[in-house]
């Protein structure tokens, strides 16, 4: 059993908010966490049970009537329940009445978006972070915005780093020792989501094409999004491709990282960048194992970038900073993989390298970003496969990837 950093956040939300939703991908541990938090006296209702689901769909008002408190699992399967819950908690504003879990971003479902505004707090639960796996503590984002020099505790390098990255963060996959078994789990996982969850968030005319689209997205991970190019091999136009990709986004499988923008620079790319939300899933879709990386490390770069992006998303979910994520790229192809910007407009840049060496040239995009931000630029880091923190100018560092998970 892994200790989840989101637990304290959920418990705090239940103390002052009527409805709390634990939202994240299937098999990320939402049900386990909700069960751990809820009292044994609180009814637990899962909409993965066919009879419970039918009752919730046929009579959502009757389903929740008389419930003082409850845990409702996979609530996205019956979105009309949220309106019924809204009416119930408007009549009785007691905190912590409903703890919900959902495997889809409910705010992207039109009929749901406004139902519980101001009444519900959403806590994201992604697959396990490296810090949760190691049992370490990390304040990486908070320390970066404080301008502190990066530091790493539990060092993971070389082949060990490759194994950790390719394993991903899903507990079920982590429990399997052989790589073929891990990757079989990921492929079964995608198949199950297509068969069970896709239709909960959108009406898809060509359901059978979704696994093929997922494979196509895996080949484009880490690149600028070109919907026409992604859909071409599947005979999908760019409009349909974009719609179908948004479904995978709603299910927390992929993310389109928007470009960073400022009026100071006119020649910035306007294209988003495609990332998976779990490096293990991406590795399985690309059929990349540690043996493959040992023979040819060029296959590792895009997966490592996805890994760092997903780790930062997880750290942000418990950070004191409230950050937006974007990427930086100008027309001269100067780029920074990940840009974090807090509510004060302060910026931290993260570049990712799979090698053990860093040069001044690796900071060319970071310097352009710093120039555009002026005094708002706090720090820039190139994360690499080494154990040394090396300064590369004012507020610029080469830092070990291990900084992401801190120390005990």
Number of C-alpha atoms within 10 A of each C-alpha: 6 11 13 18 18 18 18 12 14 22 15 12 21 22 13 14 18 25 27 26 26 25 25 24 22 24 17 19 20 26 21 11 18 22 15 11 16 17 13 9 8 16 14 18 17 19 19 13 11 10 10 13 19 13 14 22 16 12 13 20 18 13 17 18 11 9 14 15 21 20 24 22 24 25 25 24 22 17 21 19 22 24 16 18 24 17 13 18 19 12 9 11 14 17 17 22 23 24 26 26 26 24 25 27 21 21 15 15 16 11 13 18 13 12 20 19 11 10 16 20 19 19 19 23 25 26 24 24 24 22 23 17 17 16 16 14 16 22 16 21 22 17 15 20 18 11 15 13 16 21 19 20 17 16 17 20 18 13 13 11 18 22 18 19 23 26 27 26 27 23 17 13 22 17 11 14 10 11 19 13 12 23 25 13 19 22 14 11 15 18 13 13 19 17 13 12 19 20 15 17 21 15 11 16 10 9 13 11 15 22 17 13 20 20 15 19 24 23 15 19 21 21 14 19 20 16 18 16 15 24 21 13 11 14 12 19 14 16 11 16 21 17 14 25 21 19 25 22 19 23 24 20 23 23 22 19 22 21 20 23 18 11 8 10 13 10 13 19 19 15 17 19 22 21 29 27 26 28 26 28 27 30 26 23 20 17 12 18 21 21 13 13 17 14 9 10 14 12 16 21 16 22 28 22 24 27 26 23 23 24 23 21 20 22 21 21 18 20 17 11 17 15 21 17 17 20 22 25 22 20 11 10 11 17 22 27 23 24 23 23 22 14 10 10 12 17 24 25 26 21 22 25 21 22 13 14 11 20 10 9 9 20 23 14 22 27 20 17 26 21 14 16 18 12 10 15 22 21 23 29 27 25 25 23 23 20 20 14 19 16 14 17 11 9 17 20 21 29 26 26 25 23 22 26 28 22 17 11
